[in-house]
């Protein structure tokens, strides 16, 4: 069975500010997401699993919006992906 994990840069270095807007260090976030994906891939390889790494550029994601108490914002990010095989049974 294949298992896939994505590493979204918006999950790093993103914070809502008190005035209702946000701060995000795009460059640091992409570096952190890529580094996290590579650490995960290295850990899986060390466990003997076959790992494939890939990048999906230009993904449009949103944060905030209805019910969140924050304005909806959209941003483009590169998603970093690690796919590996796991044994079932």
C-alpha positions as CSV (number, residue, x, y, z in Angstrom):
1,X,0.0,0.0,0.0
2,X,1.2,3.5,-0.8
3,X,1.1,6.3,1.7
4,X,1.5,9.9,0.7
5,X,2.3,12.9,3.0
6,X,2.2,16.5,1.8
7,X,4.1,19.3,3.4
8,X,2.3,22.6,3.0
9,X,4.5,25.7,3.4
10,X,1.5,27.7,4.8
11,X,1.8,25.5,7.9
12,X,5.1,27.1,8.8
13,X,5.8,30.7,9.7
14,X,2.2,31.8,9.3
15,X,0.3,33.8,12.0
16,X,-2.8,35.9,12.2
17,X,-2.1,39.3,13.6
18,X,-4.2,41.1,16.2
19,X,-5.6,43.5,13.6
20,X,-7.1,40.6,11.8
21,X,-4.6,40.3,9.0
22,X,-1.6,37.9,8.8
23,X,2.2,37.6,8.7
24,X,3.9,35.0,6.6
25,X,7.6,34.5,5.8
26,X,7.2,32.8,2.4
27,X,10.9,32.0,1.9
28,X,11.4,30.6,5.4
29,X,8.1,28.6,5.1
30,X,9.1,27.0,1.8
31,X,12.5,26.1,3.2
32,X,11.0,24.6,6.4
33,X,8.4,22.5,4.5
34,X,11.1,21.2,2.1
35,X,13.4,20.4,5.0
36,X,10.6,18.6,6.8
37,X,9.7,16.5,3.7
38,X,13.4,15.6,3.3
39,X,13.7,14.6,7.0
40,X,10.6,12.4,6.7
41,X,11.9,10.8,3.5
42,X,15.3,10.1,5.1
43,X,13.5,8.5,8.1
44,X,11.4,6.3,5.9
45,X,14.4,5.2,3.8
46,X,16.3,4.3,7.0
47,X,13.3,2.2,8.0
48,X,13.8,0.3,4.7
49,X,10.9,1.8,2.7
50,X,11.1,2.8,-0.9
51,X,10.5,6.6,-1.0
52,X,9.6,8.9,-3.8
53,X,9.9,12.7,-3.3
54,X,8.2,15.2,-5.5
55,X,7.1,18.9,-5.7
56,X,3.8,20.2,-6.9
57,X,4.3,23.9,-7.8
58,X,1.7,26.6,-8.0
59,X,-1.0,25.2,-5.7
60,X,-3.6,27.8,-4.8
61,X,-4.6,27.5,-1.1
62,X,-6.7,29.6,1.2
63,X,-6.7,30.5,4.9
64,X,-9.4,32.2,6.9
65,X,-12.9,32.8,5.5
66,X,-16.4,32.3,6.7
67,X,-16.7,31.3,10.3
68,X,-13.0,31.7,11.1
69,X,-13.1,35.3,12.3
70,X,-10.4,36.2,9.7
71,X,-10.6,37.4,6.1
72,X,-10.2,34.8,3.4
73,X,-6.8,35.0,1.8
74,X,-5.4,33.0,-1.1
75,X,-1.8,32.2,-1.8
76,X,0.2,30.1,-4.2
77,X,2.6,27.6,-2.7
78,X,4.7,24.6,-3.8
79,X,3.5,21.5,-2.0
80,X,6.3,19.1,-1.1
81,X,5.3,15.4,-1.2
82,X,6.8,12.2,0.0
83,X,5.3,8.8,-1.1
84,X,6.4,5.5,0.4
85,X,5.3,1.9,0.6
86,X,3.9,0.3,3.7
87,X,3.1,-3.3,4.4
88,X,-0.5,-4.2,5.1
89,X,-1.5,-7.2,7.2
